[in-house]
Amino acid sequence: MAPHESGINISGVTNSAVAIGANASAENRTGVAPGRDQATEELLQAVRELRADLTRVRASEETATLDAELAETEEEIATTGQAAPSRRERLRELLQDSQALVTLFASAGAVAGLLGM
């Protein structure tokens, strides 16, 4: 090796952490889920339970719309750690339009309660 050359050659690193040296440390946080508070955890659990319950009723346009919004809520919580106020409001509206489901399933009542209905 020539005097001006380094002993280390890194040509590329993707989604990794690299540390070099005696006291070096590296931390890779890629893909780590954002932190969620207790209320958001409860909402996520209730959303999952309601989605499971929706598979037990005859599918309709109303249940498909509600399930799609619940799926988007679940995804939003998983990626951002929370459900945005606009998402919560949309769920409130759908649950108000689905009062028969709310009275049929305890899970729908749980989601409605967590949304302040």
C-alpha positions in Angstrom: 0.0 0.0 0.0 1.3 3.5 -0.9 1.8 5.9 2.0 -1.1 8.1 0.9 -3.6 5.3 0.7 -6.0 4.4 3.5 -6.3 0.8 4.8 -10.1 0.9 4.5 -12.2 1.1 1.3 -16.0 1.3 1.5 -17.6 1.5 -1.9 -21.2 1.8 -0.6 -23.4 1.2 2.3 -27.2 1.0 2.3 -29.5 0.7 5.3 -26.6 -0.1 7.6 -24.5 1.4 10.3 -20.7 1.5 10.2 -18.3 2.4 13.0 -14.5 2.4 12.8 -12.0 2.8 15.6 -11.4 1.6 19.2 -14.3 3.6 20.8 -16.6 4.0 17.8 -20.2 3.0 17.9 -22.9 2.9 15.2 -26.6 2.7 15.5 -29.0 1.8 12.7 -32.6 3.0 13.2 -33.9 2.3 9.7 -37.2 0.6 9.9 -37.7 1.2 13.6 -41.4 1.8 14.4 -42.1 5.2 15.8 -43.1 5.4 19.5 -46.8 5.3 20.3 -48.6 6.5 23.4 -51.1 4.3 25.3 -54.1 5.9 23.7 -52.8 5.2 20.2 -51.9 1.6 21.2 -55.5 1.1 22.4 -56.9 2.7 19.2 -54.7 0.4 17.1 -55.8 -2.7 19.0 -59.5 -1.7 18.7 -59.1 -1.0 14.9 -57.6 -4.4 14.4 -60.4 -6.1 16.4 -63.1 -4.2 14.4 -61.4 -5.2 11.1 -61.5 -8.8 12.2 -65.1 -8.5 13.2 -66.0 -7.0 9.8 -65.0 -10.2 8.1 -67.8 -11.9 10.0 -70.6 -9.9 8.4 -71.9 -9.9 4.9 -69.8 -7.5 2.8 -71.4 -4.4 1.6 -70.2 -1.1 0.2 -70.5 0.4 3.7 -68.3 -2.4 5.3 -65.8 -2.2 2.5 -65.4 1.6 2.9 -65.1 1.2 6.7 -62.6 -1.6 6.4 -60.5 0.4 3.9 -60.4 3.4 6.3 -59.5 1.1 9.2 -56.7 -0.4 7.1 -55.3 3.1 6.3 -55.6 4.0 10.0 -53.6 0.9 11.0 -51.0 1.7 8.3 -50.7 5.3 9.4 -50.2 4.4 13.1 -47.6 1.8 12.1 -45.6 4.3 10.0 -46.1 7.5 11.9 -46.9 6.4 15.5 -50.3 8.1 15.5 -53.6 8.6 13.7 -53.9 12.2 12.4 -56.9 14.2 13.5 -58.3 14.2 10.0 -58.1 10.4 10.0 -59.8 10.2 13.3 -62.6 12.5 12.1 -63.1 10.4 9.0 -63.5 7.2 11.2 -66.0 9.0 13.4 -68.1 9.9 10.4 -68.0 6.4 9.0 -68.9 4.9 12.4 -71.8 7.4 12.8 -73.0 6.3 9.4 -72.7 2.6 10.5 -74.7 2.7 13.8 -76.0 -0.8 13.1 -72.4 -2.1 13.1 -71.6 0.0 16.2 -74.4 -1.6 18.2 -73.6 -5.1 16.7 -70.0 -5.3 17.6 -68.3 -4.4 20.8 -65.1 -3.7 18.8 -66.9 -0.9 16.9 -68.1 0.5 20.2 -64.5 0.4 21.5 -63.2 2.3 18.4 -66.0 4.8 18.7 -65.3 5.3 22.4 -61.6 5.9 21.7 -62.5 8.4 19.1 -64.5 10.4 21.6 -68.0 9.4 20.3 
